[in-house]
Each structure stands twice: as C-alpha cells, then as structure tokens.
Amino acid sequence: MNVLLLGSGGREHAFAWKIAQSKKLKKLYIAPGNPGTAILGENVNIGINDFEEIRKFCVEKKINMVIVGPEEPLVNGIFDFFVNIEQIKNIAVIGASKTGAMLEGSKDFAKEFMQKHNIPTARYKTFTLANINKGFEFLETLRAPYVLKADGLAAGKGVVICENINNAKATLTEMLNGKFGAASQKVVIEEFLNGIEVSMFVLTDGISYKLLPEAKDYKRIGDCDKGANTGGMGAVSPVCFVDDEFKQKVCSRIIEPTIAGLQAEKINYQGFIFLGLMNNCGEPYVIEYNIRMGDPETEVVFPRIDADLLDLLEGVATKTLNSRKNKTHDETAVTVICASGGYPDSYKKGIEISGIENVDESMVFQAGTTICNDKLQTSGGRVLAVTSLADTIENALKKSYESIAKIKFQDMYFRKDIGQDILNYKK
C-alpha cells in the first residue's frame, strides 16, 4: 500500500523505520519528514496542518493510508476532514476523531471522561480566571506538592508541580493570565499521586485492542530528575515493575473501560492511546491520556514489536485488529536523547553533526535535524535519539552511551543516568 506519514520528529523516524520493514508497503511518503526519514521513504514539503494540500497529495499519489504522528492535526480534526470528503473518505486515517482527540486536547475533558467511566485517577477541579479564588480555596484542601495542568496543548510543557501553597497560587495566577497562551485559559488542579510513573500504549480499532510494550521516560533535563521538564530525555522498555498482575489491572480497570466509554459516547477512535500512569503500590492510576505514540517512547517501543506494523494498522482501518498477530521481543530497548546545549530554554541551531555514520551497534533516530549545504545540522532542542537493543538493560545502556561517544556536535548534552532508577528499583 501507499502510505503517508505525518510528522518530522524522532517518533516519526521510528515509525518510518518500522513501516519500511513491512511486506505490505509499496511506497512511503513522509510530510514533512527529516533527514533520517528521507533514507527510508520520500519526504514531502507539506505542513502537518495543511489539510487541503494533504488531500491533493493523497489523491495524486493514490495514498491508501495516512498515519498521523503528532497530536496537533488530530486535535484540529484531520480524521473528520477525510471522513467528510467523498473523494478521500475511503483512505484510512490512523488516529482519533476530533472528539476523541479531546482526550489529549483538553485535560478537563479527559478528567471528566475518566470520572464518568469510573477510571482511576487523581481528584481534581478545573478553574478559569473568573473563578480563580475558588481555585485558591481548592488548593487549600490539598497537600503539597500541587499539580497544575494547562487544559489545552502546550507542547508537553503545560504541567507544573509546585512544592508549596504560595508558589501554587502564584503559578495558578500566571497560568490563567496566559503563561501557556490559550492552552491555560482553563487550568486543572489535581491532587499529587505518589508512586512511580510508566507509559503504556494501546492500539485500537474502536472495538478490540492490542497492548504494546510499555516504557518509562525521563522528562527532566538534569540527572536525578532535576531541572525543567522537557519533551523527554530518554526511555527504557520493558519496565521491571510492570508485571502480569499490573498489566491485568491496567487492562480491566483502565483500557477496557476507556474503549467501552468511547463506544458508549459514540466517539470514533482508530489509532493509538498513550496512557500516562502512576503505579501507586501496585495500583494503576491515569495521570493523562495522549492520543498518539510518545516521543521518545516510540523509539524503544517499536524496536520491541515483533509484528508487521502495517498489518496491525490495516487491522485498525478494517476493524479486524483482533485477528492480527502481535508479539513482543524479550530484549531490552534503551534510548538516550542528545539535545542542544541550553534546551529546553534557548539554544543555537545550525550546528554541524558528525559521527552518526560511525555508529554500528545502535539505531540513531533523528529528531531536530536538517540538511544545509550537504551537511547534517541541528534544527531543534532534542536532536537525536540513540536507541539500543540488548539482552539486559545494562548492556543496552552500554551500547547507547558508547554510540553517543562517536557522535559530535557543539554543546551536545545528554543525561547520564537514564535507566538507573530501573536498575535500582526494589518492590
């Protein structure tokens, strides 16, 4: 089949890498893609939210399937756009409908959905500038630390954890006054959940589902989880505390009620569900839903999937997912992000990257890169995701860090403690 993949990050490079292995693939296009995806398919200079140009391209190239990498086009309604145009309505779009995308597009919508369908999550309330004093009162009913979330999309940076009540009230005021723009016109305040976080991933056709390998990612910029939140500085899969008992609880208490809730509310959902979970003494709670695969989690999840990804996605499109084969490799996957110096604050772009060609024991997924004057250069904060597979987490980490030692660009930064908490984890 002819496939159009939307996106340009490390996640999309991992998607392209996995799709390129499929026996069902005829031609892969990536819009807009990056220098890494260009090796695996044909990059197309179309923006992810330019629905009209995407429509024209799909017709011209006889596209059979559109795979949406990032959340923004889904929140903006690309699924509905295709369904409602006769010329392209038979092209499969892998992703949630606009209403389904509200699970990520609105924290308030997601929390209300969870509450309605008895899905375990933290106690919460939502506030606007008009009732900010009620927000202050609700904060007084909670114990520190305090969790404040921008209601809308904020590029992964809309969650603030405050250690004391005065800071929480000041942060609430800043957020409602535009700290995250329109995304924080409403703010969800919720109780802090103790435990250890894990990301779990589901592929669903709206009826049945396949559970994909889990992952643990590392959001803070600094070692030992210090410093500002980022889009993710690394990831590990599998996760030692996600045993069969925990998975069963997640399936019965969270995944199945989520899919049943979508059906009950007649919400069309054909794609990935990313569950950000807290493991609290072996009990799972939902921190957040995302409507797409994570980044950098995709870079460790996809290498562990022992199945034809296009075959699974075809099952989603035809609502025959239940009959498709899905296995998981036993090996451990680790990815470490190489970032621009200064990220997640200001950083330089256009810095030459060298040494990727010398890496032979890891996969280097490109995220913030570009080609200029025939040279590979940095173009973003998170530049590369260096992923390794091995029989143990120790060996996978060793491979990734040895591979990183071969890569050079000015002010390259990476965390040196990825996976250490997993190595030291005790029940």
N, C-alpha and C positions, 0 to 999 in steps of 0.2 A: 504493500500500500504506500501511497504518497503521504508523507506526514509533515505538518508544520508545527514546530515547537516555538512557543513564545517565551522570550526572556534572554538575558545576557550574562547571568552570573555563574558562580561555581555550581549552583544547583542545576542550572540548565546544561552546563558542560557534562555533569554526571548523567543527566537524562540522555543527552546525545550519545554519550559513551555506551550506555546500556541499550538504547534503541538501535544503535548501529550494529549490535550483535544479533539482532532479530532476523530470522529467516523470512519473516513476513514483510520486511522493509524493502520497498522499491527505491524510493528517493526521500532523503531527509533534508528539509529546509529549516533554518533557524532564524527567527526575526527578533531582535537584530543580531543576536549571537555575539561571539567574541573570538579572538584568535584561536582559542582552544577548540571551540565548536566547529570552526572552519575546516579543521583537519578531518572531521567526522561527517560533515554534510556541507550544504551550501548556505552561507549567511545571506540574509536578505535585509536591505536597509528599510525596514518598516517598523514604526513605533508600536509598542505593545498595546497602546490605547487607540490606535488609528484604525478603528473597526472597518471603515469603508475601504481603505487600502488593503486590509487583510482580506475582506470579501473579494475584491477584484483579483488578488493574488491567488486565492483558493480556487476561483473559477478558472483562471488562466492555466494554472498548473495541475488542475484536476486533483486537488487535495482530498484525501479520504478521511483524515483525522487531524484535528487541531488539539494539541496538548498545551495547556496553559500553565506555565511555571509559576509566575508571581501572583500574588493575591489581587493586585490593583485592577487588572482587566476583569476579573470575576466580580469584584465589588461593583465595578462600573457596568456590568451586565452583558459581557460578551456572549455568554451562553444563550441568553434570551434573544440577543441580536441575531444569532444564527437560526434559532428555532423559528423566529417570526418572519424570516425572508424565504420565500418559496424557492428561490434559486440555490440556496445553500443549506436549507433545513435538513437535508439528508447527510450532511457532513457531520461526523461525530465530533463533539466537543467534550474533552475530558476536563470536567470542572463543575463547580456548583452553579446553580441558577443564581440570579441576583438576590433573591430572598434567602437562599441557602448561604450565600456569601456573607450575609449579615452575622453569621456565627463568628466571623472574624472582624467584619466591618464595623460592628457595634458591640462593645463589651456589655452594654446594658441589655441588648437583645439576647446575647449569649447567656447571661446570668438568668434572665427571665425564662429562657428556654429550659435551662437546667433545673430551675426551681419547679417549673410546670411539669416536667417529666421525671422528677424525683432522682435526679442525677447528683451524686455527692459533690459538693463544692463549698467554698467558704461563705459565711454570712456576709451580706453586702447591702448597700443602698446607693442610689445614684442621685447626683446633685448638679444643679446649674448655678449660674451667678445669681439668679433670682432667689434661690433658697440656700445661699452659702451658709447662713447662720445655722440652718438645720444640719448642714454638713459638719460644722464645728461641734454641734451637740452630739452627732453620731460618733465622731472621733472620740469624744469623752467617754463613750460606752465601751470602747475597745482598749485592749492592752497593747503596749509597744511591742514590736515595731508596727508601723501603719503602712498599708498598701494602698496607693492611689494610682488609678489607671485612666488614661485618656480613653474616652469612649470610642473614638474613631481610629483610623490607621495613622500611625506615627512612626513608620519605618523601623519598628522594633524598639523604639526608644521611649514609648509613652507610658512606661511603668516606673513609678518612683516609690522606693521603700524608705520611710522616714523613721529615725530611731527615737524621736521624742515628740511630744504633742505640739510643742510650739513650732517645730520645723514642719510638722504635718499640716498645721493650719496655714502656715506661710506658703507651703507648696501648693495646697489646695487653691489658695488665692491666686498664685501665679498661673496655675494651670487654667483656671476658669477665666483668667484675664488674657489668655492667648499664648501661653508658653509653648504649646504644641499646635498653635493655629486653630483651625476649625475642629481638629481632632479632639481638643479638650474643651469644647463648648459645654460638654457634659463630662463629668468625672465619676467613675465608680470607686467607692471606698469599700474595701473589704477587710475582714479580719485576716491576720497573718497566720498561715498554716506552717507548723513545724514539720520537719522531715527532710527528705532528700528528693530532688526533682528527677524526673525521667520523661523522655518524649516517646510516645507510642504512635504508630502510624497504621491507618486503615485505608484500604482501597474498597470502595463500594459501588455497586450499580444501582443503589437505592433500594435493593431488596436483600441481597446477600452481601457478604463482605469477606475479605482476606486480611488477616492480621500480618503486617510486615515486620521485619526486625525492628526492635526498639533501639534507642540511642540515648546517650547522655551528652548534652552540650555544655559549653563553658562560656557564659555570657560576659563576664567581667574582663576588662582589659588586662589586669595585672595578675601575676601569680598569686596563689592562695585566695583567689576570688576577691581581689582588691581592686578598687578604682571604678571607673564609669562602666555602665552597661554598653555592650556593643551588639552587633548583629550575630555574634558568635565567634569565638576564637579557637574552637576545636570541638571534636566529638569522638565518642567511643561507642562501639557496638560489638557484642552484646553487653548488657548491664547485669552485673552479678546478682543484684537483689531482685531482679525481675524473673522470679521462678514460675513454675507452672501454676502454683496456687495464686500468686499475684495476678498473672495473666488471666486466669479464670475469673477472678473478681472484676478485673477491668472489662472483660467481655460481657459478663452478666449484669454488672451494675452501671456500666458507662456506655460501651459501644452499642449493645443491643437496644437499650432504652433510647439512645441517640437516634439510631436508624428508625426505630418504631415511632419516635417523636416526629421525625421528618415526614414519615409516611402519613401520620395522623394529621399533620398540618398541611398535607399536600404540597410539600416543598420538594422540588425536583433537585436531586443531588446525585451526580455521577462523576465521582472522582476521589481525591484523597481527603482524608480527615486526619489532621495532626492534633493529637491530644497532649497538651502540656499538663503533666500530672505531678502531684505530690504524693510520695509514699510516706505515710504517717504511721509508723509502727506496723507496716504490712497492709495498711488500708489505703486504697487509692482515692484521691480527690482531684477534681478537674480544676486546674489553675486557669486554663484558657483553651479555646478551640482555635485552630488555624485551618484554613480551607485549602491548603496546598502542602507540599512537602517542605520540610525545613531546610535551612541553609546555615550551617554546614552539615546537618544531619544526613541529608541525601547522599553526601559524599562517603558516608560509612554504611548507610542502609542498602543502597543499590548494589555495591560490590558483594553483599552477603545474600542477595536474592538469587536463588538457583532456579530461574524460570525465564521464559521469554516475556519481557515486559510488554511488548506489543500484543502478544497473545492475551495477556491479562487485561490490557486496556481495550482490546476488541471485545472481551467478555463484558467489560463495563458498558460499552456502547450498545451491545446487543442484549444486555440484561441476562447474560449467560455466565456471569463470573463464577458462579458456584461450581460449574463443570470444568473450570480451568485449573491446571496444575500450578502449585506454588510451593516451593521448598526453600529452605534457608541453609546456607553454608555454615559449618561449625566454626570456621575460622573467625578470629577477632579482627575487626577493622578499626583503625585509628586515623583521624585526620587532624592535622595541625595547620592553623591559618598563619600565613605570612602576610603581615599587614604593613602599611606605610607608616613611617615614624610620625607620631602626632595623632594618629587615629585613636579614638573616634572624634577628636576635635579637628583642628585644621591640619592639613598635611599637603605635601607637594605632589604634583602629578608630572608625568612625562619623564620619569627616571628609568633609564635603561635596565632591563633584567637580563641576566646571563646565567648559564649553567643548567637550565632545565634539560637540555639535551644530554647532560651527563648523568641524569637520574635514571637508574635502570631497575631499582627494587621497589619503587613506589609509583603511584599514579599522581600526576600533578594536574589538578583541575584548576582552570584559570577563572578568575572572578573579575577583578578590577585591572584588566589589561587592554592594551591596544597596540596596533602596529603603526609606526611612524617612521618614514624613511627606511623601510625594510627592517626596522629594529623593534623588538618587543619592549614595550614600556608600560609603566604603571599608569592607571587611569582612575583608580578608586582607593578606598581605605583598606578593604580586605582584598588582597591582590591574588594570592594563590592558596589552594587547599591541598596539602601534601598528604595523600592517603596511602596507607599500607595495610596489607593483609598478612597475618601470620598465625601460627598455632596457639600463641599466647599473647596477652596484652603487652607483656614486657618486650617480646620480640617485635611486635607491630610498632610499638613506640620507638624502639631502637632503629628500625628501618626508616621511619619518618624523620627522625632527628638527624640520622646520617645523610638522608637525602637532602634535607634542608641545608646541611653544611656545604653542599655542592652548588647551591643557588645563591646568587648575589644581586642585590640592588641597594642603593644608598639608603641608610636608615631603616633597613628591613627589621621588623620587630615580630617576635612570636613568643607565646607563653611556653615556659619550660616545664610546666607541671601538669600538662594535660594527662588525664587518666590516673593521677596519683591517688586521688580520693577513692577510686575503684580498687586500686591495689591495696589500699589500707582499710577498706570497708570491713566492718565487723557487724554482724547482726546484733 
